[in-house]
Amino acid sequence: MIRPGGLFNKIIRSHSNDEDTARRERILNTLLLSCGGLFVASFLISLYQFFILPQYRGLYPVFFLLIIFWLGFLYWFSRTGRLKIASYLFLGSFALLPTYAIYHWGADVVAGLLFYILVIVMSGILLGSRGGLIATGFAVLFINVVTYLQVNKIIDPISYWKAKPFNMSDTFAVSIIFSIIAIVSWLSSHEVEKSIIRARKSEADLKDERDSLEVKVDQRTKELKEVQAEKMSQLYRFAEFGRISSGLFHDLINPLNAVSLNLGKTDGTAEETKQYVGNAVRAAKKLEDLVVAVRKQLTREETKALFLIEQEIRHVIEVLSHKAEKANVELRFTPKSDIQIFGDAIKFNQIVLNLVANGIDACMPPTAELVPVSLADRWVRVSLVEEPEVIIMIVEDNGVGIPEHHMSKIFEPFFTTKINGQGIGIGLSMAKRIVEKDFGGVLIAKSEAGRGSSFKVSLPMHKQAIEYAA
C-alpha cells in the first residue's frame, strides 16, 4: 500500500542527477500541483457562484478550467526533462495575471501587487538570482508605466471596485495569493534545509573518509617505516660486522694457533700431555665462545626467553675486544651473574654492541668536531643495576662527548658526528628502536663535550618474565 506522502514524493521526484536541477524541478512540480489544487477549488467555487448569485462579476469558471489544463501541460513538460522551458512558461503565465489585473483595474490593485511579489520570489527560486532581478525589473517598469498612463488619463482603468467593500470573492482571491506565497516560502526554506543537511552529511562523510584515509596512511607509513627500520637493522649488522671482521679473524687465529701448538706437544710425558691437552681444550672453548658471539651478530632468528645479561655482554666484549685493543681503549665490565631478563637475547646483544662500539669510536681520534680529553687513559665501561621492577644498564665512555646542539638529533637515523668512514648514523637509532619496541624500555643519553657520554638503558621486568621464571 502506497502512503499519501510517498505518492506525493513520487509525483514530484526529479529524474535529474544534478542536485540544483533536481531541487528546482521538485519545487516547480510542487508549485504546479499546489496551484492546480487551488485552481480546482477556485473552479468549483466560481462554478457555484456563477449558478447561484444573480449578478456574478467574477472570472468565469471556464477560465479556471483552462488554467488547470495549462498547469497540467507544464507539469508534463517538467517531467519530460524540459525544466527550463516549463519554468519560463509557468512564471510567464503567473506574470500575465498581475499584468492583466494592474492594466485593467489600476496600478494600486492589491491582488496584482501581491501577484508580482509572488512572481519575483518564484523567479528567484526557479531561475536563480538573475531571473529574480529580471522579474523585479519587469514588474517595476510595468507598474510605473501603468501609473504614468493612468495619471495622464491615457488609459482609464476600471475603478468601481474601490468603492465596493471587500466580499468573499475578494477575500478568497487574496487568500489564494497568500497561500501560494506561503507554499513558495515553505518550499524554499525546506529545500534549503535539505541542502544544508545534505551538505553537512557530505561534509561529515568526507571528514570520516579523510580521517579513515589519514589513519590508513599513518598505519601504512608506520608499517613501511618498520620494514625500512628492520632492513636498515639487518644491513647495519652486516656493515658493522664488516668493520670489525679483521679483528674477528685475528681473534679466531689466536685460539686456533693455541690449539695447534698445544696438540703438537702431546708426545711427551703423561703429565705434560695432560697439561697441553687442557690448554688446547681451553683454547677450543674460547674459539667456540667467539664463534657463538659472531653468530649472534649475523643471525636473524627471534626467540624470546629468559637469558643472562652478563653472558650477552661478555659475547659483545669478545667480538669488540680486538677493535678496542687496536684503539687503545679498555673495556671495563663488572659482572653480575644472576641478572636475568625475558626477551630476545639477539636483540639485546645488538643494543650492547651498538652502544659499546659507539663508545669505542668516541675514544678514537679524530672525530668530526672534537678530540678526546686524554689520549692515554681511554675506556668504555658497562655496568648493571638491578632494581625491583627495572634492570638498568649503563654504558659510559670518556671519549669526545657530544656537543649540546646535537643531543636532540643523536637518535635520528643517519645522523652522525663522526668523520667519513667511522659510521653512518644507524647504531644509536637502531638501539633506541630495539629498546622501546622489543623490550618496552627507555634509552636516555647524557653527554658533555670533551668529557664523554653516558647511555642509560632501563628495561622493565615484564609479567611474562616472572611467570616464565616460575
C-alpha positions in Angstrom: 0.0 0.0 0.0 1.4 3.4 -1.0 1.1 6.1 1.6 -0.2 9.6 0.5 3.2 11.2 1.5 5.0 8.6 -0.5 2.7 9.1 -3.5 3.3 12.8 -3.4 7.0 12.4 -3.2 6.9 10.0 -6.1 4.9 12.6 -8.2 7.3 15.5 -7.5 10.5 13.4 -7.6 13.1 14.6 -10.1 14.9 12.3 -12.6 17.9 14.6 -12.9 21.3 13.7 -11.4 22.3 17.3 -11.0 21.4 18.4 -7.4 20.5 22.0 -8.3 18.3 20.9 -11.3 16.6 18.3 -9.2 15.9 20.8 -6.4 14.3 23.3 -8.9 12.3 20.5 -10.5 10.9 19.4 -7.2 9.9 23.0 -6.3 8.3 23.5 -9.8 6.4 20.3 -9.6 5.2 21.1 -6.1 4.1 24.5 -7.2 2.3 23.2 -10.2 0.4 20.6 -8.2 -0.4 23.0 -5.4 -1.6 25.7 -7.8 -3.6 23.0 -9.6 -5.3 22.1 -6.4 -6.0 25.8 -5.6 -7.4 26.4 -9.0 -9.6 23.3 -8.9 -11.1 24.7 -5.6 -11.4 28.1 -7.3 -13.1 26.5 -10.3 -15.6 24.8 -8.0 -16.3 28.0 -6.1 -16.7 30.1 -9.2 -18.9 27.5 -10.7 -21.1 27.5 -7.6 -21.3 31.3 -7.5 -22.0 31.5 -11.3 -25.1 29.5 -10.9 -26.2 30.8 -7.5 -25.5 34.5 -7.5 -27.9 36.7 -9.5 -25.2 39.1 -10.6 -21.9 37.3 -10.9 -19.0 39.6 -11.8 -16.0 37.3 -11.1 -13.9 35.3 -13.5 -15.9 32.7 -15.5 -15.4 29.0 -14.4 -14.0 28.2 -17.9 -11.1 30.5 -17.2 -10.1 28.4 -14.1 -10.6 25.2 -16.1 -8.2 26.5 -18.8 -5.6 27.4 -16.2 -5.9 23.8 -14.7 -5.3 22.3 -18.1 -2.4 24.7 -18.7 -0.8 23.7 -15.4 -1.1 20.0 -16.3 0.6 20.7 -19.6 3.5 22.5 -17.8 3.8 19.5 -15.3 4.1 17.2 -18.3 6.8 19.5 -19.7 8.7 19.4 -16.4 8.5 15.6 -16.1 9.8 15.1 -19.7 13.1 16.9 -19.0 12.2 20.4 -20.3 12.5 22.1 -16.9 13.8 25.5 -18.0 11.0 25.8 -20.7 8.4 24.8 -18.2 9.8 27.3 -15.6 9.7 30.2 -18.1 6.1 29.3 -19.2 5.0 28.9 -15.6 6.4 32.2 -14.5 5.2 33.9 -17.7 1.7 32.6 -17.0 1.8 33.9 -13.5 3.1 37.2 -14.6 0.1 37.6 -17.0 -2.3 37.6 -14.1 -0.9 40.6 -12.3 -0.1 42.3 -15.6 -3.7 42.0 -16.7 -5.1 43.0 -13.3 -3.0 46.1 -13.0 -3.7 47.2 -16.5 -7.4 46.5 -16.2 -8.1 47.6 -12.6 -5.3 50.1 -12.0 -1.7 50.1 -10.6 -3.0 50.2 -7.0 -4.9 46.9 -7.1 -3.7 44.8 -4.1 -4.0 41.4 -5.8 -1.9 42.5 -8.7 0.9 43.8 -6.5 0.9 40.6 -4.4 1.0 38.5 -7.5 4.0 40.4 -8.7 5.7 39.8 -5.4 4.9 36.1 -5.8 6.3 36.1 -9.4 9.6 37.7 -8.2 10.0 35.2 -5.4 9.4 32.2 -7.7 11.7 33.6 -10.4 14.5 33.8 -7.9 13.9 30.2 -6.8 13.3 28.6 -10.2 15.7 30.7 -12.4 18.2 31.9 -9.9 19.2 35.4 -8.8 19.4 36.7 -12.4 15.8 35.5 -13.0 14.7 37.3 -9.8 16.3 40.6 -10.9 14.7 40.3 -14.4 11.3 39.7 -12.9 11.7 42.6 -10.5 12.8 45.0 -13.3 9.8 44.0 -15.4 7.3 44.5 -12.5 8.8 47.9 -11.5 8.8 49.1 -15.1 5.3 47.9 -15.9 3.8 49.4 -12.7 5.5 52.7 -13.4 4.3 52.8 -17.0 0.7 52.0 -16.0 0.8 54.6 -13.2 2.1 57.2 -15.7 -0.6 56.3 -18.2 -3.2 56.4 -15.5 -2.2 59.7 -14.1 -2.1 61.4 -17.5 -5.5 60.0 -18.4 -4.1 58.0 -21.3 -5.8 54.9 -20.1 -8.8 54.7 -17.9 -8.8 51.5 -15.7 -11.9 50.2 -14.1 -12.2 51.7 -10.6 -15.7 50.6 -9.4 -14.0 48.1 -7.1 -12.5 50.9 -5.0 -16.0 52.0 -3.8 -17.1 48.4 -3.3 -16.4 46.8 0.1 -14.5 43.5 0.2 -16.6 40.4 -0.3 -15.9 36.7 0.0 -14.7 36.5 -3.6 -12.1 39.2 -3.0 -11.0 37.6 0.3 -10.7 34.2 -1.3 -8.5 35.7 -4.2 -6.2 37.3 -1.6 -6.2 34.1 0.4 -5.1 32.1 -2.7 -2.2 34.5 -3.3 -1.2 34.3 0.4 -1.4 30.5 0.3 0.8 30.4 -2.8 3.3 32.8 -1.2 3.3 30.6 1.9 3.8 27.4 -0.2 6.7 29.0 -2.1 8.3 30.3 1.1 8.0 26.9 2.7 9.3 25.1 -0.3 12.3 27.4 -0.5 13.1 27.0 3.2 12.5 23.3 3.1 14.8 22.8 0.1 17.5 25.0 1.7 17.3 23.0 4.9 17.6 19.7 3.0 20.5 21.1 1.0 22.2 22.1 4.3 21.6 18.7 5.8 23.0 17.0 2.7 26.0 19.3 2.8 26.6 18.6 6.4 26.2 14.9 5.9 28.6 15.1 2.9 31.0 17.1 5.0 30.8 14.5 7.8 31.2 11.7 5.3 34.2 13.4 3.8 35.7 14.1 7.2 35.2 10.4 8.2 36.7 9.3 4.9 39.6 11.7 5.3 40.2 10.6 8.9 40.0 7.0 7.8 42.4 7.7 5.0 44.7 9.5 7.3 44.6 6.5 9.7 45.3 4.2 6.8 48.1 6.4 5.5 49.6 6.7 9.0 49.3 3.0 9.5 50.8 2.2 6.2 53.6 4.7 6.7 54.3 3.2 10.1 54.4 -0.3 8.6 56.8 0.9 5.9 59.0 2.6 8.5 59.0 -0.6 10.5 60.0 -2.6 7.4 62.6 0.1 6.5 64.0 0.1 10.0 64.2 -3.7 10.0 66.0 -3.7 6.7 68.4 -1.0 7.9 69.0 -3.0 11.1 69.9 -6.1 9.0 72.2 -4.1 6.7 73.8 -2.3 9.7 74.6 -5.6 11.4 76.4 -6.8 8.3 78.1 -3.4 7.8 79.3 -3.4 11.5 80.4 -7.0 11.1 82.5 -5.9 8.1 84.1 -3.1 10.1 85.2 -5.5 12.9 85.9 -8.5 10.7 89.7 -8.0 10.6 89.7 -8.1 14.4 87.5 -11.2 14.5 89.8 -13.1 12.2 92.7 -12.1 14.5 90.8 -13.4 17.5 90.0 -16.6 15.7 93.6 -17.2 14.6 94.9 -16.9 18.2 92.9 -19.8 19.8 93.5 -21.9 16.6 97.2 -21.4 16.9 97.0 -22.3 20.6 95.1 -25.5 19.8 97.6 -26.4 17.1 100.7 -25.7 19.2 99.4 -27.5 22.3 98.3 -30.6 20.4 101.7 -30.7 18.7 103.4 -31.1 22.1 101.4 -34.2 23.2 104.2 -36.6 22.5 106.0 -36.0 25.9 105.2 -37.4 29.3 101.7 -38.2 30.5 101.8 -35.1 32.8 102.9 -32.8 30.1 100.5 -34.3 27.6 97.6 -33.7 30.1 98.7 -30.1 30.5 98.9 -29.5 26.8 95.6 -31.1 26.1 94.0 -29.0 28.8 95.4 -25.8 27.2 94.1 -26.9 23.8 90.6 -27.6 25.3 90.5 -24.1 26.9 91.6 -22.5 23.6 88.9 -24.5 21.7 86.3 -23.3 24.3 87.4 -19.7 23.7 87.1 -20.3 20.0 83.6 -21.8 20.5 82.6 -18.7 22.6 83.9 -16.4 19.9 82.0 -18.2 17.1 78.8 -18.1 19.2 79.3 -14.4 19.7 79.9 -13.8 16.0 76.9 -15.9 15.0 74.6 -13.7 17.2 75.6 -10.7 15.2 74.6 -12.3 11.9 71.6 -14.4 12.8 68.0 -13.2 12.1 66.3 -15.7 14.4 64.0 -14.1 17.0 63.3 -16.2 20.1 62.0 -14.8 23.4 63.1 -16.5 26.6 64.9 -15.8 29.8 68.6 -15.1 29.3 71.6 -13.9 31.3 72.5 -10.3 30.7 76.1 -10.9 31.7 76.6 -13.6 29.1 75.4 -11.4 26.3 77.6 -8.5 27.4 80.6 -10.9 27.5 79.8 -12.0 24.0 79.9 -8.4 22.8 83.2 -7.8 24.6 84.6 -10.8 22.9 83.6 -9.5 19.5 84.8 -6.0 20.1 88.0 -6.8 22.0 90.3 -6.5 19.1 88.8 -3.2 18.0 89.1 -1.8 21.5 92.7 -3.1 21.7 93.6 -1.5 18.4 92.1 1.8 19.5 93.9 1.6 22.9 90.6 1.6 24.6 90.0 -0.5 27.8 86.7 -2.3 28.0 85.5 -2.4 31.6 82.7 -4.7 32.9 81.8 -5.7 36.4 79.7 -8.8 36.0 76.6 -9.8 38.0 75.9 -13.4 37.1 72.4 -13.7 38.5 70.6 -11.0 36.5 68.1 -12.4 34.0 65.6 -10.8 31.7 62.9 -12.0 29.4 63.1 -11.2 25.7 65.2 -11.7 22.6 68.8 -12.3 23.5 70.0 -11.5 20.0 68.2 -8.1 20.1 69.8 -7.3 23.5 73.1 -8.3 22.1 72.7 -5.8 19.3 71.8 -3.0 21.8 75.0 -3.7 23.8 77.1 -4.0 20.6 75.9 -0.6 19.2 76.4 1.3 22.5 79.9 -0.2 23.2 81.1 0.2 19.6 79.8 3.8 19.7 81.8 4.3 22.9 85.0 2.9 21.3 84.5 5.2 18.3 84.1 8.2 20.6 87.5 7.4 22.1 89.3 7.1 18.7 90.7 10.5 17.5 90.0 12.3 15.3 86.2 12.9 15.1 84.3 15.5 13.2 84.4 18.2 15.8 86.4 17.2 19.0 89.2 15.0 20.2 89.3 13.1 23.5 90.5 14.8 26.7 93.0 12.1 27.4 94.9 10.1 24.8 96.5 7.8 27.4 93.6 6.5 29.6 90.6 5.7 27.4 87.9 3.4 28.5 84.4 2.2 27.9 82.6 0.9 31.0 79.5 -1.3 31.1 77.7 -1.6 34.5 74.4 -3.2 35.6 72.0 -2.2 38.3 69.0 -4.4 39.3 66.0 -2.7 40.9 62.7 -4.4 42.0 60.9 -3.9 38.6 63.7 -2.5 36.4 67.1 -3.6 35.1 69.4 -0.7 34.3 72.5 -1.0 32.1 74.8 2.0 31.8 77.4 2.3 29.0 79.8 5.1 29.6 83.0 6.4 27.9 85.5 9.1 28.5 85.6 10.0 24.8 84.9 13.2 22.9 81.4 13.6 24.1 78.5 15.1 22.1 78.0 18.8 21.5 74.9 20.1 23.2 73.3 21.3 19.9 73.5 17.7 18.6 71.8 16.0 21.6 68.3 16.3 20.2 69.3 14.6 16.9 71.6 11.7 18.0 68.8 9.1 17.8 67.7 10.2 14.3 68.6 7.7 11.5 71.7 8.6 9.5 72.7 11.4 11.9 76.4 11.2 12.9 79.1 13.4 14.3 81.9 11.0 13.2 84.2 11.6 10.3 83.6 9.8 7.0 84.2 6.1 7.3 83.7 5.8 11.0 79.9 5.4 10.9 76.7 6.0 9.1 74.4 7.1 11.9 72.3 4.0 12.3 73.6 2.4 15.5 72.0 4.6 18.1 68.7 4.9 16.3 68.6 1.1 16.0 69.5 0.6 19.7 66.7 3.0 20.7 64.2 1.3 18.5 65.0 -2.2 19.9 64.9 -0.9 23.5 61.5 0.7 23.1 59.8 -1.7 20.7 61.2 -5.1 21.7 61.8 -4.6 25.4 59.4 -1.7 26.2 62.2 0.2 27.8 63.8 3.6 27.7 67.2 4.7 26.4 68.5 8.1 27.7 71.7 9.8 26.7 73.8 12.3 28.7 76.9 13.9 27.4 79.4 16.7 27.9 81.5 17.8 25.0 85.2 16.8 25.7 84.3 14.7 28.8 82.5 11.7 27.5 79.0 10.2 27.2 76.7 8.0 29.2 73.8 5.9 27.8 71.3 4.6 30.3 69.1 1.6 29.2 66.1 0.9 31.5 64.4 -2.4 30.8 61.2 -3.3 32.8 60.7 -6.7 34.3 57.6 -7.8 32.5 55.0 -10.1 34.0 55.6 -12.8 31.4 59.3 -12.9 32.6 58.2 -13.6 36.1 55.7 -16.2 35.0 58.4 -17.8 32.8 60.8 -17.9 35.6 58.3 -19.5 37.9 
